[in-house]
Amino acid sequence: MKGFNIERYNDSLGHVWDDFVERSKNGTFMLTRKFIGYHGDRFKDASLLVYKKDKLIAVFPANSSEHTVYSHQGLSYGGLVLPKQIKLSDALAAFGEILKYYDNNGFSNLIVKLTPTLYHTQPSDEIQYALFVSQAELYRRDAAICLRPSSFTPNENRKRKIKSANSYHFQIHEADNMEPFWNEVLIPNLQISHGGTPVHSLQEIQLLKDTFPEHIKQYDIYEGDKILGGTTLFNTKNTSLAQYISATPRGKSMDVLSALFANIIQEKSSAFDYFSFGHSNEDNGRVLNQTLSYWKESFGGSTLTHDFYKVNLSNYSLLEKLINQ
């Protein structure tokens, strides 16, 4: 489309990219190059910047594998990052130029993990409309449980459990060192429950914690000098996300997570518009862990969906047709 230009990301553009994301209406610290770069060696970067004439109007975090582009396999979400003031027609044109660029470079499909709306600082559904016009396929939908800390209303069962857990007088500490939670709680619990390991290694999460101390917070709950559980929060401008939640067998028996999250939601995350427990799904959203989902709902949470789309790149022509009407 006339007047639009695409530039492939390279490291010399890191400052330009991060400054744009910081000022955007739907970008978070997880979409900055500082964050993406911690595991940059795992993915073949395919990120793009879109200019209208000489003005940067969008960035698109992405990686590629074989004939498919992803936004982004190494991130919880991705998609089109936009400025606070942009015309819908320009956003549609930017996405069309992105599809055309990848199509012209030999790729076939684009997979997009949309950034959930609770991370937006103002309405930003331009890409949803662009995906509709380009006949994208919704192939996955996760159901995350979220609430507003300002109106914390756990159900009666959770209220009783919070009261019971608080009677033990646990100590809740903000931690800079991720090792106790990772090695004494999270990894053993995941091995017992699922035979797996965390997405982030201890070294990776510690690096991220040190790089983003204002965004990544660790809260551990103790009985004396013994850690019983904890949570790792990823905080954006308006949302606090529980990225990791875990407790030891003893911690579970004493329901320490009831005490921990009651404290966090009412005090540590009280200034945020939203608190998210994340999703409880498997198999691309087609399997729901109902017990886990209800546990999150019992704190007063309700459902917000997180959508994933597959786009045939040649469908950029549908966006061109719309723009040129």
N, C-alpha and C positions, 0 to 999 in steps of 0.2 A: 504494500500500500504506500502511496506516494508520501514522502516526507518522513518515513520511519526507517530507522537503521538499527541493526543488531550488532552487538559486540560480544565476542566470546570472553568470558572472565579469565583474567590472569592475575597473578599475585600483585602486580603493580596497581591494580584497581581495588585492593582490599579496603583502603581508607574510604574511597568513594562509595563502595558497596555498603560498608557498615554505617557510614553517615546517613545514607539514604534509608536504610532499614530503621535506624533510630528515629528518623523523622516521619516514617510511614504511618499509615492508619491500621495496618494489619500485620506488621512484622514484629518479631520478638528477638530477644538475644539469641535464641536457638537458630535463627536464620542469618546470623552474622557470620562473616568469614572467620572470626576468632573462634566461634564455636564449631563451625563446620570443619575447620582445619585440624581439630584434635585427632580425627581419624581419616584425614585426607588421603593417606596412603592406601586405604582399603578400597577406595572408589575412584573410578575414572571420571573426573569432573566434566560436566557439560553445561555449567551455569551460563546464563546469558544476561546481558543488560540491554534494555530497549530505550532508544532515544527518538524523540520527535524533534526533527531538525537537530539542534545541539543540546537539547534539554533531556536529561535522564528522567523517564516517566515510569519505569518498571524494572525490577530485577526478578530473576527466576532461578532459584537454587535447584540444581539438577546434577545427576550422574547418569552415565550410560553403561549398558552391558549388552553386547551383541547388537541386535537391531531395535532395542527398546531404550527409551529415555525414561528416567524416574525422577520425580520431584517429591521426596528424595529418599533413597533406600537407607541412608544413615541417619535420618531425622524422623522425629515423631510426626512432623507435618511439613508441608511445603506449599507450592503454588505461586501465584502471581502476587508479588509485594508491590503495593501501590502508594502513591503520595496521598496526603489528606484531601487535596483538591485535584480531581481529574475527571474529565468528561467520560461518560460511559462509552461513547463511540471511540475514544482514544484507548481505553482499556481493552475493548474488543479488538481494535486494530493491533494493539501490542501483542495480545495472545495469538491472533492470527499470524502475525509475523514470526512469532516463536515456533508455531506449528510448521509454517512454511520453511523456516531455516532448518529445522531438524529433518523435514521431508527431503529437502534439497541435498542434505548431507548423508543420505542413505539409510535413515532410520525409518521404521514402520509405525511404531506405536509410542504413545506417551502414557505413563502411569502417574497420576496426581493424587497425593494425599492432601486434601484440603486442610488449611489451618482452621480449626474450630472457631466458630463465631465469638465465643466468649473471650478470645484473645484479641479481638478487634477493639480498637479504641473509638471507632465510629463505624457506621454501617459500611460493609465492603463485600458485597455479594456479586461484584462484577464478573468474577471468574465462574461462578455458578451459572450465570446467564450465558457466558461464552461457551461453557461446556454443554449446555442445553442446545445452543445453536449448532455446535459442531458435532452433535449427535453422539456425545460421549456415553459410555456404558457405565452405570453404577454397579460395580462388582463386589463392593464390600461396604458394610455400614456397621460401625461399632457403637455401642450404647454406653456412654460415660455418665457417671453419677456426679452431679454438681449441686452446689447450694450457695446461698448468699450468707456470708458470716454475720452480716448485720441483723439477720432474722433467723438466728440459729434456733431450730425447734426440733430436737430429737424426739422420737416417739417414746411412749411410756416405758417400753421394755428397755430402750437404750438409756433413758434417764435413770432407771433403777441400776443398770450396770455401771453407769458413770459414778453414781453415788457410792456403790459398793467398792469400785476400784479406788476411788478417792480416799476411802477409809484406810487404805494401806499407807497413805502418806508417801507415795513414790516421789522421787526427785527427777525433774525434767531439766535437761541441760542442752544448751546449744553447743554444738561441737564443731571445731575446725578440723580435727583429725577424723577421717572417715574410717580408719582401720577397725576400731572396736565394733561398730555396727556391721561393717562389711564381713569381717572374718569371724566374729563371734555370734552374729545373729542372721544376717541375710543369706550368706552362702550356705551355712549348714541347713537353714530352713528350706531353701530352694532345692537342695540335694535330697532332703527327706521327702518333700512334697511332690517335686516334679522331676528329680534327677537332673536338674539343670543348673545353670549359673546365671548371674546377672548380665544384662546387656553390656554394662560397663564393667571393666575390671577395676580393682581397687586403684591402680595407678591412673587409669583414665578418669575416674570420678574425682580423685584427689586433685588431678590437674585442672579439671573443670571447676571444682570448688575454689581452688586457689586463683583461677583466672576470673571467675565471676562470683566473688564473695557476696555481692549484694543481691544476686539472683538465685544462688544455690545455697540452701540452708539445710543443716542437719540437726535434728532434734532427737536426742536419745533419752530413754526413761530408765531409771536405775532404782534398785533396792539396795541401799547402802552403796557398796562399791561394785555391785554386780549389774551389768547391763542386761535388761530384760526385753528391750524392743526399741524401735525407732522408726523414723520416716525421713526421707530425703525430699525436700521441696524444691521445685523449679518455679521461681516467681517471676512473672512478667509484670508489665505496668499495672494491669488490673486483675490478674488471676494468679492464684496460688495453687499449684498442682502437686499432689502427692505422687512423685515419680516412683518411689520405692516405699513399701510398707512391710514391716516384718516384726515378729516377736519370737522369743525362745519358747520351748515347751512350757517352762515355768511361767513365763510372761503370759502365754495364752491361758493357762489355768487360772491366773489372777486377773485376766481381762485388762491387761495394762494398756492396750490400744484404745479402750474406751476413755480412760483418764487422759492419755496422750492427746487424742484428737479433740476432745472437749476443750482442753487447754489451748491447743494450737488454733482451732477455729475461732475461739472467743478472744484470744489474746495475740498470738503470734501472727495470725493472718487476718485480724479483724479489720484492717484498713483496706483490704482488697474487695473489689466488687464481687468476685466469685472465688469459691474454693472447689477444686475438682479432685475427686478420688480416682479419676481415670476409668477405663472400661473394664469389663469382666467377661470378655469374649474370646472365642477361639474360632478357627475355621472360617476366617473372613467374615466374622459376625454372625455366622449361622448357628453357633453354639453359645449358649449363655450359661455362665456359672451362676445359677440362681441364688445359691447361698451367699456367695460373695457380693452379688449385686444388692441383695436385701440388706446385708450388713452395712453397706455404704448408704443405702436409702434410709436406714434406721437413724442416721444422724440428721435427717431432715432433707436429704438430697432427692433430686429428681433427674430425669433423663435428658441428655443432650447428645445428639448423634454426631459422629465423625465419619465423613464420607470419603470414599476412594473411587476414582474414575479411571477408565481406560479410553484413550482417544486414538482414532485412526488419523495419522498425521496429514493424510491427503485431504482431510475434511477442512483444512484451512480455507478452501475455496468457498465453503458455506459462510464463513465469517466475512470474506471479501464480498460476497454477494449481498450480505446484509448491509455492510458499510457503504457499498456503492449504489444502494437503491436510490 
